[in-house]
């Protein structure tokens, strides 16, 4: 029995998802678990999706073996070690999501054709196994009836721990491997690719070129996350004071996007340079205004391409596609992500503070950076960027020191 994830928007604006079978009927126990253990704990929509993704993998594994986990538990039979090993191995497989329907009630199903050699990353495998272990423990507790409740409870705990013990070891997080910002050369390439009149621009339509340039400029100059950028409304922009409000608006009724971009950071008010404010103003009055259906919403960035979504707020997938197109046309940007521009902003911010005659103290720098980035004060995230900047400056100083210490014999040139 194939299963798929169905996403929809409730009348209240809440985004929700269900696991359904091949004919679209909701699967009882997975959705009961989602409601009682995830949604009712006020976890995010992303957590709901992640939960169903993990449970989907479990049921796919069982379907291929013509096994009913509910029937097993009704009979009081637990999963053995070889079956737990099989689940672990199955959680390593990379499935490509395909859309089987458009518009309302869109269903995303696991592709029945996959290459076993393709594997997911350690993080994805870890999350899948964690979700499945918790779900199996909950399901067993619901279905297994026994005269010895204590012994049954111990068996359930043992099964859950056994599956969790099969999770991959998560690498110790350190800042040595953190993603860094873009180089000066890469930034120059981006400015040229996004210049509306550039012959190198991969985008054909003029108004789309202007919109995409604005996307790049706002990411580069403001250090925004993608979700923050896609949530900006025209009413959030105060052209009188050149300020932009970043606001959290989860489960908005008038946002037609089922996969709603979310603002993960704190609300804040950001200053806009005259140049950036002018770019935004020009886009609204000229390029955005000319798009059909654009007056039906006040989201700043909208879909320009003709079709059923024309004039609607730009989707996450469309935003990612813009970045993907740039990656393909420019070798220096082969691994470009929108988030790298946020890192670039932080590096530039550090450079500017460092160049001041009387730079703010480290504590003051952390407070300023935390506010501009939307981080909670004292969270330590801002300090991470300060340390990264200091580490880079230390590396540069060490190299200069080494070069200064080299003494070449007379008449010998350093080639």
C-alpha positions as CSV (number, residue, x, y, z in Angstrom):
1,X,0.0,0.0,0.0
2,X,1.7,3.2,-1.2
3,X,1.6,6.2,1.0
4,X,2.0,9.9,0.4
5,X,2.0,13.2,2.3
6,X,-0.9,15.6,1.7
7,X,-0.5,19.2,2.7
8,X,-3.4,21.7,3.0
9,X,-4.3,25.0,4.7
10,X,-7.1,25.1,7.3
11,X,-9.7,27.8,7.4
12,X,-7.8,29.3,10.4
13,X,-4.7,29.6,8.2
14,X,-2.9,26.8,10.0
15,X,-0.8,24.6,7.7
16,X,-1.3,20.9,8.2
17,X,-0.4,17.6,6.6
18,X,-1.7,14.0,6.6
19,X,-0.3,10.7,5.6
20,X,-2.7,9.1,3.0
21,X,-2.8,5.8,1.1
22,X,-2.8,5.4,-2.6
23,X,-6.5,6.4,-2.9
24,X,-6.1,9.4,-0.7
25,X,-7.6,8.0,2.5
26,X,-5.8,9.1,5.7
27,X,-3.8,6.4,7.5
28,X,-5.3,6.2,11.0
29,X,-2.4,5.6,13.4
30,X,0.2,7.8,11.7
31,X,-2.2,10.7,11.7
32,X,-3.4,10.0,15.2
33,X,0.3,10.1,16.3
34,X,0.9,13.3,14.4
35,X,-2.1,15.0,16.0
36,X,-1.6,13.9,19.6
37,X,2.2,13.8,19.8
38,X,3.3,16.6,17.5
39,X,0.6,19.1,16.6
40,X,-0.9,19.2,20.1
41,X,2.5,20.0,21.5
42,X,2.5,23.1,19.4
43,X,5.5,22.0,17.4
44,X,6.2,23.7,14.0
45,X,4.7,22.7,10.7
46,X,8.2,21.7,9.6
47,X,8.3,19.3,12.6
48,X,5.0,17.8,11.4
49,X,6.4,17.3,7.9
50,X,9.6,15.8,9.2
51,X,7.6,13.4,11.4
52,X,5.4,12.2,8.5
53,X,8.5,11.9,6.2
54,X,10.0,9.4,8.7
55,X,6.8,7.5,9.2
56,X,6.4,7.3,5.4
57,X,9.8,5.6,5.1
58,X,8.8,3.1,7.8
59,X,5.5,2.2,6.0
60,X,7.2,1.9,2.7
61,X,9.7,-0.5,4.2
62,X,6.9,-2.6,5.6
63,X,4.8,-2.4,2.4
64,X,7.7,-3.8,0.4
65,X,7.8,-6.8,2.8
66,X,4.0,-7.1,2.9
67,X,4.1,-6.6,6.6
68,X,1.5,-4.9,8.8
69,X,3.1,-3.4,11.9
70,X,-0.3,-3.0,13.5
71,X,-1.1,-6.7,13.1
72,X,2.3,-7.6,14.6
73,X,1.7,-5.4,17.6
74,X,-1.9,-6.7,18.1
75,X,-0.4,-10.2,18.3
76,X,2.2,-8.9,20.9
77,X,5.2,-9.5,18.5
78,X,8.0,-7.0,18.6
79,X,10.5,-6.3,15.8
80,X,13.6,-8.4,16.0
81,X,17.3,-7.3,15.5
82,X,17.4,-8.2,11.8
83,X,14.2,-6.2,11.1
84,X,15.7,-3.2,13.0
85,X,18.8,-3.5,10.9
86,X,16.7,-3.5,7.8
87,X,14.9,-0.3,8.9
88,X,18.3,1.3,9.6
89,X,19.6,0.4,6.1
90,X,16.3,1.5,4.5
91,X,16.6,4.9,6.2
92,X,19.8,5.5,4.3
93,X,18.1,5.4,0.9
94,X,17.6,8.7,-0.9
95,X,14.0,9.0,-2.3
96,X,13.2,11.8,-4.7
97,X,10.0,13.6,-3.9
98,X,7.7,14.0,-6.9
99,X,4.5,16.0,-7.1
100,X,1.5,14.0,-8.3
101,X,-1.0,16.8,-8.2
102,X,-1.1,20.6,-8.5
103,X,-3.1,23.1,-6.7
104,X,-5.4,22.3,-3.7
105,X,-4.7,19.1,-2.0
106,X,-1.3,18.6,-3.5
107,X,0.2,15.2,-2.7
108,X,3.9,14.5,-2.5
109,X,4.7,10.8,-2.9
110,X,7.9,8.8,-2.5
111,X,9.2,7.9,-5.9
112,X,8.9,4.1,-6.5
113,X,12.1,4.1,-8.6
114,X,15.3,4.8,-6.7
115,X,18.9,4.0,-6.9
116,X,20.0,2.1,-3.8
117,X,23.5,3.5,-4.3
118,X,22.2,7.0,-3.6
119,X,22.2,7.7,0.1
120,X,20.9,10.5,2.3
121,X,23.1,12.5,4.6
122,X,23.8,11.5,8.2
123,X,21.5,14.2,9.6
124,X,18.5,12.9,7.5
125,X,19.2,9.3,8.5
126,X,19.5,10.3,12.1
127,X,16.1,12.2,12.0
128,X,14.3,9.3,10.2
129,X,15.4,6.7,12.8
130,X,14.6,9.0,15.7
131,X,11.1,9.6,14.4
132,X,10.5,5.9,13.6
133,X,11.8,4.8,17.0
134,X,9.4,7.1,18.8
135,X,6.5,6.2,16.6
136,X,7.0,2.5,17.0
137,X,7.2,2.9,20.8
138,X,4.0,4.9,20.9
139,X,2.2,2.5,18.5
140,X,3.3,-0.6,20.5
141,X,2.0,1.1,23.7
142,X,-1.4,1.6,22.0
143,X,-1.8,-1.8,20.5
144,X,0.0,-4.4,22.6
145,X,-2.2,-5.9,25.3
146,X,-0.5,-8.0,28.0
147,X,-1.3,-9.3,31.4
148,X,2.2,-8.3,32.5
149,X,2.2,-4.5,31.7
150,X,5.6,-3.9,33.3
151,X,7.3,-6.6,31.1
152,X,5.6,-5.2,28.0
153,X,6.7,-1.6,28.9
154,X,10.3,-2.9,29.3
155,X,10.1,-4.6,25.9
156,X,8.8,-1.4,24.2
157,X,11.6,0.6,25.8
158,X,14.1,-2.0,24.7
159,X,12.9,-1.9,21.1
160,X,13.0,1.9,21.0
161,X,16.5,2.0,22.4
162,X,17.7,-0.7,20.0
163,X,16.5,1.3,17.0
164,X,18.0,4.6,18.4
165,X,21.3,2.9,19.0
166,X,21.4,2.2,15.2
167,X,21.4,5.9,14.4
168,X,24.6,7.2,12.8
169,X,27.1,9.0,15.1
170,X,26.6,12.7,14.6
171,X,29.8,14.5,14.0
172,X,30.9,16.9,16.7
173,X,29.8,20.4,15.7
174,X,32.6,22.8,15.6
175,X,33.1,26.1,13.8
176,X,36.1,24.9,11.8
177,X,33.8,23.5,9.1
178,X,31.2,26.4,9.2
179,X,30.0,27.7,5.9
180,X,31.9,30.9,5.1
181,X,30.8,33.9,3.1
182,X,31.5,34.5,-0.6
183,X,34.8,35.8,-1.9
184,X,35.1,39.2,-3.5
185,X,35.4,37.6,-6.9
186,X,32.2,35.6,-6.4
187,X,30.4,38.8,-5.2
188,X,31.5,40.6,-8.4
189,X,30.2,37.7,-10.5
190,X,26.9,37.9,-8.7
191,X,26.5,41.6,-9.2
192,X,27.1,41.1,-13.0
193,X,24.8,38.1,-13.3
194,X,22.0,40.0,-11.5
195,X,22.5,43.3,-13.4
196,X,19.3,43.7,-15.5
197,X,21.1,44.7,-18.6
198,X,23.9,42.2,-18.4
199,X,24.6,39.8,-21.3
200,X,25.5,37.2,-18.8
201,X,22.1,37.2,-17.0
202,X,20.5,33.8,-17.2
203,X,17.0,35.3,-16.9
204,X,15.2,36.4,-20.1
205,X,12.2,38.5,-19.0
206,X,13.2,42.1,-18.0
207,X,10.8,42.4,-15.1
208,X,12.0,39.1,-13.7
209,X,15.6,40.3,-14.0
210,X,14.7,43.4,-11.9
211,X,12.9,41.3,-9.3
212,X,15.8,38.8,-9.1
213,X,18.3,41.7,-8.7
214,X,16.2,43.0,-5.8
215,X,16.3,39.5,-4.2
216,X,20.1,39.5,-4.4
217,X,20.5,43.0,-3.1
218,X,18.2,42.5,-0.1
219,X,20.0,39.2,0.8
220,X,23.4,40.9,0.4
221,X,22.8,44.2,2.1
222,X,20.4,43.1,4.8
223,X,21.7,39.6,5.6
224,X,18.1,38.2,5.5
225,X,17.1,34.5,5.6
226,X,15.2,33.3,2.6
227,X,12.0,32.8,4.6
228,X,12.3,36.4,5.9
229,X,12.7,37.8,2.4
230,X,9.7,35.9,1.0
231,X,7.6,37.1,3.9
232,X,8.2,40.8,3.3
233,X,5.0,42.8,2.5
234,X,4.8,46.2,1.0
235,X,3.2,47.5,4.1
236,X,6.4,46.5,6.0
237,X,8.4,49.1,4.2
238,X,8.4,52.7,5.5
239,X,9.8,54.8,2.7
240,X,9.5,57.9,4.8
241,X,12.1,56.7,7.3
242,X,13.8,54.1,5.0
243,X,13.1,51.2,7.3
244,X,12.0,47.6,6.8
245,X,10.0,45.6,9.4
246,X,10.8,41.8,9.6
247,X,7.8,40.2,11.3
248,X,6.8,36.7,12.3
249,X,3.5,35.7,10.7
250,X,2.9,31.9,11.0
251,X,-0.3,30.5,9.6
252,X,-1.6,33.6,7.8
253,X,-5.0,33.1,6.2
254,X,-4.2,35.3,3.2
255,X,-1.0,33.6,2.3
256,X,-1.9,31.1,-0.5
257,X,1.4,29.2,-0.2
258,X,0.8,25.8,1.4
259,X,4.6,25.5,2.2
260,X,4.6,28.9,3.9
261,X,8.0,30.5,4.3
262,X,8.6,31.2,7.9
263,X,10.5,33.9,9.8
264,X,12.6,31.9,12.3
265,X,14.2,35.0,13.9
266,X,12.8,37.7,16.1
267,X,10.8,40.7,14.9
268,X,13.0,43.7,14.2
269,X,13.2,47.0,12.2
270,X,16.1,47.3,9.8
271,X,17.4,50.5,8.2
272,X,17.5,50.8,4.4
273,X,20.1,52.7,2.5
274,X,18.7,55.3,0.1
275,X,19.9,53.2,-2.9
276,X,18.2,50.0,-1.7
277,X,15.0,51.8,-0.7
278,X,15.0,53.4,-4.2
279,X,15.4,49.9,-5.9
280,X,12.5,48.5,-3.9
281,X,10.3,51.5,-4.6
282,X,11.0,51.4,-8.4
283,X,10.3,47.6,-8.5
284,X,6.9,48.2,-6.8
285,X,5.8,51.1,-9.0
286,X,7.0,49.7,-12.3
287,X,7.8,46.0,-12.6
288,X,5.6,44.5,-9.9
289,X,2.6,46.7,-10.8
290,X,2.6,45.4,-14.4
291,X,2.1,41.7,-13.4
292,X,-1.4,40.3,-13.6
293,X,-3.1,39.7,-10.3
294,X,-0.4,41.6,-8.4
295,X,-2.9,43.9,-6.7
296,X,-4.6,40.9,-4.9
297,X,-1.8,40.7,-2.3
298,X,0.8,43.0,-0.9
299,X,3.8,40.6,-0.7
300,X,6.8,42.4,-2.1
301,X,8.1,39.5,-4.2
302,X,5.6,37.8,-6.5
303,X,5.6,35.3,-9.4
304,X,6.0,37.1,-12.7
305,X,5.7,34.1,-15.0
306,X,2.3,33.6,-16.7
307,X,0.2,30.8,-15.3
308,X,-2.1,29.9,-12.4
309,X,0.2,31.4,-9.8
310,X,1.0,34.6,-11.6
311,X,0.8,37.5,-9.2
312,X,0.9,35.3,-6.1
313,X,3.7,35.6,-3.6
314,X,6.9,34.0,-4.7
315,X,7.2,30.4,-3.4
316,X,10.1,28.7,-1.6
317,X,10.7,26.4,-4.6
318,X,10.8,29.4,-7.0
319,X,13.3,31.2,-4.8
320,X,15.5,28.1,-4.7
321,X,15.2,27.7,-8.5
322,X,16.6,31.2,-8.9
323,X,19.7,30.2,-6.9
324,X,20.0,26.9,-8.7
325,X,20.0,28.7,-12.1
326,X,22.8,30.9,-11.1
327,X,24.8,27.9,-9.8
328,X,24.5,26.3,-13.2
329,X,25.6,29.2,-15.4
330,X,28.6,30.3,-13.3
331,X,31.4,27.8,-12.3
332,X,32.7,30.1,-9.5
333,X,29.2,29.8,-7.9
334,X,28.8,26.1,-8.3
335,X,27.9,25.7,-4.6
336,X,26.1,29.0,-4.1
337,X,23.3,29.1,-1.5
338,X,21.2,32.1,-0.5
339,X,22.4,31.6,3.1
340,X,26.0,32.3,2.1
341,X,25.0,35.9,1.5
342,X,23.9,36.0,5.2
343,X,27.4,34.8,6.1
344,X,28.9,37.4,3.7
345,X,26.9,40.2,5.5
346,X,28.3,39.1,8.9
347,X,31.9,39.1,7.6
348,X,31.4,42.5,6.1
349,X,29.9,43.7,9.4
350,X,32.9,42.4,11.3
351,X,35.3,44.1,8.9
352,X,33.5,47.5,9.3
353,X,33.5,47.3,13.1
354,X,37.2,46.3,13.1
355,X,38.1,49.3,10.9
356,X,36.6,51.8,13.2
357,X,38.9,54.1,15.1
358,X,37.1,53.2,18.4
359,X,35.3,49.9,17.7
360,X,32.5,48.8,20.1
361,X,33.5,46.3,22.7
362,X,32.9,42.6,22.0
363,X,29.8,42.6,24.2
364,X,28.4,45.6,22.3
365,X,29.2,44.1,18.9
366,X,27.3,40.9,20.0
367,X,24.3,42.9,21.0
368,X,24.2,44.9,17.7
369,X,24.7,41.9,15.6
370,X,22.1,39.9,17.5
371,X,19.5,42.6,16.9
372,X,20.2,43.1,13.2
373,X,20.2,39.3,12.6
374,X,17.1,38.7,14.8
375,X,18.9,36.5,17.3
376,X,18.0,36.4,21.0
377,X,20.5,38.4,23.0
378,X,22.9,36.1,24.8
379,X,22.1,33.1,22.5
380,X,25.8,32.9,21.6
381,X,25.1,32.9,17.8
382,X,26.6,36.4,17.4
383,X,29.7,35.4,19.4
384,X,30.2,32.6,16.9
385,X,30.6,35.1,14.0
386,X,32.9,37.2,16.1
387,X,35.1,34.2,16.8
388,X,35.1,33.2,13.2
389,X,36.2,36.7,12.1
390,X,39.0,36.7,14.7
391,X,40.1,33.2,13.6
392,X,40.3,34.4,10.0
393,X,42.3,37.5,10.9
394,X,44.6,35.4,13.0
395,X,45.2,33.1,10.1
396,X,46.1,36.1,7.8
397,X,48.4,37.5,10.4
398,X,50.2,34.1,10.9
399,X,50.7,33.8,7.1
400,X,52.2,37.3,6.9
401,X,54.4,36.5,9.9
402,X,55.7,33.4,8.2
403,X,56.4,35.2,4.9
404,X,58.3,37.9,6.8
405,X,60.4,35.3,8.6
406,X,61.6,33.7,5.3
407,X,65.2,34.6,4.6
408,X,66.5,33.7,1.1
409,X,70.3,33.3,0.4
410,X,71.8,36.1,-1.7
411,X,71.3,35.8,-5.5
412,X,68.4,33.4,-5.0
413,X,65.0,34.7,-6.0
414,X,61.7,33.5,-4.7
415,X,59.9,32.2,-7.7
